[in-house]
Amino acid sequence: MSVTARLAGFYFAYFCHLGAFVAYFPLWLDARGFTPAEIATVLTLPAVMRVVAPTAWGWIADLRSTRRFGGRRGLVALLSTMAAASLALLSAAGDLRAVFACVALTALFTSAVLPLVDAMTLNVLGARVGGYGPVRLWGSVGFIASVLAVGALLDHAPVALLLPIVIGWMLVASASAVALPRGAAPSPESEAPGIGRLLRDPRVAALFAACFCMTAAHGALYAFYSIYLVEAGYSKAVVGLLWTLGVVAEIALFVALPALFRRFTLRAMLLASFAAAAARFAAIGWGVDSLALLVLAQLLHALTFGAYHSASVAAVHRLFTGALAVRGQALYASISYGLGGMAGVLLAGWTWGAFGPGPTFLASAGFGLAGAMLVAWKVRL
């Protein structure tokens, strides 16, 4: 089996776990009798852990794991196994504090997995960064397959089955990690450019600030989109189809990514993704009565996630080389999906209550414009 096929297999297994967990873990918490406020508190933990944990694990991966854990692939396997063990502890968690601790522990281990594997994938691809899309798309396929299959199962089975399913997929991911490329140890020369100096590079600072803006822009979408549509009169089936349409558009983008990377610069792709974010969230906020407009807005997910994430990880890979490769991806995850995710949800919660849906999504569009301005101002790749 080729290296790219093995990487694709890992993405598939990991996102099967993630799809089931993200979609149905709130139902598991609800079945255990927790209040909405308690459930919300628990669900913020992964974002909180993504602020600091990826950077810490990235440092270990870049500086230590070439001598310990069996290389970076060994570290991925270890983290995946420890995450499965932490999930297993949930079945015995009797109160909120115990659930809180188990979820925090799980997030501690899972938060570094994707930055590690993304760095390994880009290292394998070398100059062929466009090949990232056809590999990464299997994660999106796994996410959709898991959400649909587990949802159908839980219509006829108790939600308690969720934990064994999620644990099983995490163990499959751990087993598939053993087959990932080991990766060579970075040479001492590759450690020469200090990470502090890189972070002071205006290109890096502007890129990370823009990445923060993109994830913050999505805060209202992930927190309130489904509620917003149902309150506007759409059925839950239509809401589900719109979510699925976005992921299908993302997969199509990943398929086309090699051609896009040959034709456009990373800077051009980033600018397009931020412009699409501004248009998408303005359309959702002010065009909710038009199903056609909502469909077009969901199709823009191909740019606001697919093109954005692919161009961002490729840009980080270009800027953070050698011994800093994993730490670069970890910083990207911490700043974008950690800090940006938390800020976006918190801001959306406040503006939704204070001003309503339209202004909230307009603020999201503003984050998209801010990101575009940052990229246009300083990012040259």
C-alpha positions as CSV (number, residue, x, y, z in Angstrom):
1,M,0.0,0.0,0.0
2,S,1.4,3.4,-0.9
3,V,2.3,6.0,1.7
4,T,-0.5,8.4,0.6
5,A,-3.0,5.5,0.8
6,R,-1.9,4.8,4.4
7,L,-2.2,8.5,5.3
8,A,-5.7,8.6,3.7
9,G,-6.6,5.5,5.8
10,F,-5.6,7.3,9.0
11,Y,-7.6,10.4,8.1
12,F,-10.7,8.3,7.3
13,A,-10.5,6.4,10.7
14,Y,-9.8,9.5,12.7
15,F,-12.6,11.5,11.2
16,C,-15.1,8.6,11.6
17,H,-14.4,9.0,15.3
18,L,-14.7,12.8,15.1
19,G,-17.9,12.8,13.1
20,A,-19.7,10.5,15.6
21,F,-18.4,12.4,18.6
22,V,-19.2,15.9,17.4
23,A,-22.6,15.0,16.1
24,Y,-23.9,12.8,18.9
25,F,-21.9,13.3,22.1
26,P,-24.3,16.1,23.2
27,L,-27.1,13.5,23.0
28,W,-25.1,11.2,25.2
29,L,-24.6,14.0,27.7
30,D,-28.3,14.8,27.6
31,A,-29.2,11.2,28.2
32,R,-27.1,11.2,31.3
33,G,-29.3,14.0,32.7
34,F,-27.0,17.0,32.4
35,T,-28.5,20.5,31.9
36,P,-28.0,22.6,28.8
37,A,-25.5,24.8,30.6
38,E,-23.5,21.8,31.8
39,I,-23.5,20.4,28.3
40,A,-22.2,23.7,26.9
41,T,-19.5,23.8,29.5
42,V,-18.3,20.3,28.6
43,L,-18.4,21.0,24.9
44,T,-16.1,24.1,25.2
45,L,-13.3,21.9,26.5
46,P,-11.9,20.7,23.2
47,A,-11.5,24.4,22.0
48,V,-9.8,25.3,25.3
49,M,-7.4,22.5,25.0
50,R,-6.6,23.4,21.4
51,V,-5.2,26.7,22.6
52,V,-2.2,25.2,24.4
53,A,-2.0,21.4,23.9
54,P,-1.0,21.3,20.2
55,T,2.0,23.6,20.7
56,A,3.2,21.5,23.7
57,W,2.9,18.2,21.8
58,G,4.4,19.9,18.7
59,W,7.5,20.7,20.7
60,I,7.7,17.1,21.9
61,A,7.3,15.8,18.3
62,D,9.9,18.1,16.8
63,L,12.5,17.8,19.5
64,R,12.0,14.4,21.2
65,S,9.9,12.0,19.3
66,T,12.5,11.2,16.8
67,R,14.3,9.4,19.6
68,R,11.3,8.3,21.6
69,F,7.9,6.9,20.9
70,G,9.0,5.3,17.7
71,G,9.2,8.5,15.8
72,R,6.3,10.9,15.0
73,R,4.1,8.0,13.8
74,G,4.7,6.3,17.2
75,L,3.6,9.5,19.0
76,V,0.4,9.7,16.9
77,A,-0.3,6.0,17.8
78,L,0.3,6.7,21.4
79,L,-1.9,9.8,21.5
80,S,-4.7,8.0,19.7
81,T,-4.5,5.1,22.2
82,M,-4.5,7.4,25.2
83,A,-7.5,9.2,23.7
84,A,-9.4,5.9,23.4
85,A,-8.5,5.1,27.0
86,S,-9.8,8.5,28.1
87,L,-13.0,8.0,26.2
88,A,-13.4,4.6,27.9
89,L,-13.3,6.2,31.3
90,L,-16.4,8.2,30.4
91,S,-18.6,5.1,30.7
92,A,-17.7,5.0,34.4
93,A,-18.0,8.8,35.0
94,G,-20.8,9.4,37.4
95,D,-20.9,13.2,37.8
96,L,-20.2,16.4,35.9
97,R,-16.7,16.7,37.4
98,A,-15.7,13.2,36.3
99,V,-17.1,13.8,32.8
100,F,-15.3,17.1,32.6
101,A,-12.0,15.5,33.5
102,C,-12.4,12.7,31.0
103,V,-13.3,15.0,28.1
104,A,-10.4,17.3,29.0
105,L,-8.1,14.4,29.1
106,T,-9.4,13.2,25.7
107,A,-9.0,16.6,24.2
108,L,-5.4,16.9,25.6
109,F,-4.5,13.8,23.5
110,T,-6.5,14.4,20.3
111,S,-5.7,18.1,19.9
112,A,-2.2,17.4,18.5
113,V,-3.1,14.4,16.3
114,L,-4.1,16.4,13.2
115,P,-1.2,18.9,13.3
116,L,1.2,15.9,13.5
117,V,-0.4,14.0,10.6
118,D,-0.8,17.1,8.5
119,A,2.9,17.8,8.9
120,M,3.8,14.2,8.0
121,T,1.5,14.4,5.0
122,L,3.1,17.6,3.7
123,N,6.6,16.2,4.4
124,V,5.8,13.1,2.2
125,L,4.3,15.3,-0.6
126,G,7.3,17.7,-0.7
127,A,6.8,20.2,-3.5
128,R,3.6,18.5,-4.5
129,V,1.5,20.3,-1.9
130,G,-1.6,20.1,-4.2
131,G,-1.6,16.3,-3.4
132,Y,-2.8,17.2,0.2
133,G,-6.4,17.5,-1.1
134,P,-6.8,14.0,-2.5
135,V,-5.3,12.6,0.7
136,R,-7.2,14.8,3.2
137,L,-10.6,14.3,1.4
138,W,-10.8,10.8,3.0
139,G,-11.2,12.5,6.3
140,S,-14.3,14.4,5.0
141,V,-15.6,11.1,3.5
142,G,-15.2,9.4,6.9
143,F,-16.9,12.3,8.7
144,I,-20.0,12.1,6.5
145,A,-20.1,8.3,6.5
146,S,-19.9,8.2,10.3
147,V,-22.5,10.9,10.9
148,L,-25.0,9.2,8.6
149,A,-24.3,5.7,9.8
150,V,-24.3,6.4,13.5
151,G,-27.3,8.6,13.2
152,A,-29.3,5.8,11.5
153,L,-28.1,3.4,14.2
154,L,-29.0,5.6,17.1
155,D,-32.6,6.0,15.7
156,H,-33.1,2.3,16.7
157,A,-30.5,1.8,19.5
158,P,-29.7,3.4,22.8
159,V,-27.3,6.4,22.7
160,A,-25.1,4.5,25.2
161,L,-23.7,2.7,22.1
162,L,-22.0,5.9,21.0
163,L,-19.0,5.4,23.3
164,P,-18.0,1.9,22.1
165,I,-18.3,3.2,18.5
166,V,-16.1,6.3,19.1
167,I,-13.6,4.3,21.1
168,G,-13.5,1.6,18.3
169,W,-12.7,4.2,15.6
170,M,-10.0,5.8,17.8
171,L,-8.4,2.4,18.2
172,V,-8.5,1.8,14.4
173,A,-6.8,5.2,14.0
174,S,-4.2,4.2,16.5
175,A,-3.5,0.9,14.6
176,S,-3.4,2.7,11.2
177,A,-0.9,5.3,12.7
178,V,1.7,2.5,13.0
179,A,1.7,2.3,9.2
180,L,2.3,6.0,8.8
181,P,5.7,7.2,7.5
182,R,8.3,7.3,10.3
183,G,9.9,10.5,9.2
184,A,13.6,11.4,9.4
185,A,15.1,13.1,12.4
186,P,15.7,16.8,11.7
187,S,19.4,17.7,11.4
188,P,20.9,20.2,13.8
189,E,21.2,22.6,11.0
190,S,17.5,22.5,10.4
191,E,17.0,23.7,14.0
192,A,19.0,26.9,13.3
193,P,16.1,29.4,12.6
194,G,14.6,30.0,16.0
195,I,10.8,29.9,16.3
196,G,10.9,33.3,18.1
197,R,12.5,34.9,15.0
198,L,9.9,33.3,12.7
199,L,7.0,34.5,14.8
200,R,8.4,38.1,14.5
201,D,8.3,37.7,10.7
202,P,5.5,40.0,9.5
203,R,4.3,37.3,7.0
204,V,3.9,34.8,9.8
205,A,2.2,37.2,12.2
206,A,-0.2,38.4,9.5
207,L,-1.0,34.8,8.4
208,F,-1.7,33.6,11.9
209,A,-3.9,36.7,12.7
210,A,-5.8,36.0,9.5
211,C,-6.3,32.4,10.5
212,F,-7.7,33.6,13.8
213,C,-10.2,35.7,11.9
214,M,-11.3,32.9,9.7
215,T,-12.2,30.5,12.6
216,A,-13.7,33.4,14.6
217,A,-15.9,34.1,11.6
218,H,-17.3,30.6,11.7
219,G,-18.3,30.8,15.4
220,A,-21.9,31.9,14.7
221,L,-22.2,29.2,12.0
222,Y,-21.2,26.3,14.3
223,A,-23.1,27.6,17.3
224,F,-26.4,28.9,15.9
225,Y,-26.8,27.9,12.2
226,S,-29.1,25.0,12.8
227,I,-31.2,26.8,15.4
228,Y,-31.4,29.8,13.1
229,L,-32.7,27.8,10.2
230,V,-35.3,25.9,12.2
231,E,-36.6,29.1,13.7
232,A,-36.8,30.5,10.1
233,G,-39.2,27.6,9.3
234,Y,-36.9,25.0,7.7
235,S,-37.3,21.4,8.6
236,K,-34.5,19.5,10.3
237,A,-34.1,17.4,7.2
238,V,-33.4,20.5,5.1
239,V,-31.0,21.7,7.8
240,G,-29.1,18.3,7.6
241,L,-29.0,18.4,3.9
242,L,-27.5,21.9,3.9
243,W,-24.8,20.8,6.4
244,T,-24.1,17.8,4.2
245,L,-23.9,20.0,1.1
246,G,-21.1,22.0,2.6
247,V,-19.0,18.9,3.3
248,V,-19.6,17.6,-0.2
249,A,-18.4,20.9,-1.6
250,E,-15.4,20.6,0.6
251,I,-14.6,17.1,-0.8
252,A,-15.0,18.4,-4.4
253,L,-12.5,21.2,-3.6
254,F,-10.0,18.6,-2.2
255,V,-10.3,16.6,-5.4
256,A,-9.6,19.7,-7.5
257,L,-6.8,20.9,-5.2
258,P,-3.8,19.7,-7.3
259,A,-5.0,21.6,-10.3
260,L,-5.8,24.7,-8.1
261,F,-2.3,24.7,-6.6
262,R,-0.7,24.5,-10.0
263,R,-2.8,27.5,-11.2
264,F,-3.0,29.8,-8.2
265,T,-0.6,31.0,-5.6
266,L,-1.2,30.3,-1.9
267,R,-1.8,34.0,-1.4
268,A,-4.5,34.0,-4.1
269,M,-6.2,31.0,-2.6
270,L,-6.2,32.6,0.8
271,L,-7.6,35.9,-0.5
272,A,-10.4,34.0,-2.3
273,S,-11.3,32.0,0.8
274,F,-11.6,35.1,3.0
275,A,-13.6,37.0,0.4
276,A,-15.9,33.9,0.2
277,A,-16.3,34.0,4.0
278,A,-17.4,37.6,3.9
279,A,-20.0,36.8,1.2
280,R,-21.1,33.6,2.8
281,F,-21.9,34.9,6.2
282,A,-23.5,38.1,4.9
283,A,-25.8,35.9,2.7
284,I,-26.7,33.7,5.7
285,G,-27.4,36.6,7.9
286,W,-29.6,38.6,5.5
287,G,-30.9,36.0,3.1
288,V,-32.3,33.3,5.3
289,D,-35.7,33.4,3.6
290,S,-34.1,32.3,0.3
291,L,-33.3,28.6,0.1
292,A,-31.4,29.2,-3.1
293,L,-29.2,31.7,-1.4
294,L,-28.5,29.4,1.5
295,V,-27.5,26.6,-0.9
296,L,-25.0,29.0,-2.6
297,A,-23.7,30.0,0.8
298,Q,-23.1,26.4,1.8
299,L,-21.3,25.7,-1.5
300,L,-18.9,28.4,-0.5
301,H,-17.8,26.1,2.3
302,A,-15.5,24.7,-0.4
303,L,-13.5,27.9,-0.1
304,T,-14.1,29.0,3.5
305,F,-12.8,25.6,4.8
306,G,-11.4,23.5,2.0
307,A,-9.3,26.1,0.2
308,Y,-8.6,28.0,3.4
309,H,-7.3,25.0,5.4
310,S,-5.3,23.6,2.5
311,A,-3.6,26.8,1.6
312,S,-3.0,27.6,5.3
313,V,-1.3,24.3,6.2
314,A,0.7,24.6,3.0
315,A,1.8,28.1,3.9
316,V,2.8,27.1,7.4
317,H,4.7,24.1,5.9
318,R,6.6,26.6,3.7
319,L,7.4,29.0,6.5
320,F,8.2,26.4,9.3
321,T,10.7,24.0,8.0
322,G,12.9,21.2,9.4
323,A,12.8,21.0,13.2
324,L,10.0,23.5,13.3
325,A,7.6,21.7,11.0
326,V,5.2,20.2,13.6
327,R,5.4,23.2,15.9
328,G,4.3,25.4,13.0
329,Q,1.3,23.3,12.3
330,A,0.6,23.1,16.1
331,L,0.7,26.9,16.4
332,Y,-1.6,27.2,13.4
333,A,-4.1,24.8,15.2
334,S,-3.8,26.7,18.5
335,I,-4.3,30.2,17.1
336,S,-6.9,29.4,14.5
337,Y,-9.0,26.5,15.8
338,G,-8.2,27.2,19.5
339,L,-8.2,30.9,20.2
340,G,-10.2,31.8,17.1
341,G,-12.8,29.1,17.8
342,M,-13.3,30.2,21.4
343,A,-13.4,33.9,20.5
344,G,-15.9,33.3,17.7
345,V,-18.4,31.3,19.7
346,L,-18.2,33.7,22.7
347,L,-18.7,36.7,20.5
348,A,-21.5,35.1,18.6
349,G,-23.2,34.2,21.9
350,W,-23.1,37.8,23.0
351,T,-24.1,39.5,19.8
352,W,-26.9,36.9,19.2
353,G,-28.6,37.8,22.4
354,A,-27.9,41.6,22.2
355,F,-28.5,42.3,18.5
356,G,-30.0,39.2,16.8
357,P,-29.0,36.9,14.0
358,G,-28.4,39.4,11.2
359,P,-25.8,41.6,13.0
360,T,-24.2,38.4,14.4
361,F,-23.6,37.0,10.9
362,L,-22.6,40.5,9.7
363,A,-19.9,40.5,12.4
364,S,-18.8,37.1,11.0
365,A,-18.5,38.6,7.5
366,G,-16.4,41.4,9.1
367,F,-14.0,38.9,10.3
368,G,-13.7,37.5,6.8
369,L,-12.9,41.0,5.5
370,A,-10.4,41.6,8.2
371,G,-8.6,38.3,7.3
372,A,-8.5,39.3,3.6
373,M,-7.0,42.7,4.5
374,L,-4.3,41.0,6.6
375,V,-3.4,38.6,3.8
376,A,-3.4,41.4,1.2
377,W,-1.2,43.6,3.5
378,K,1.6,41.3,4.5
379,V,1.3,37.7,3.3
380,R,3.6,37.0,0.4
381,L,4.0,33.4,-0.5
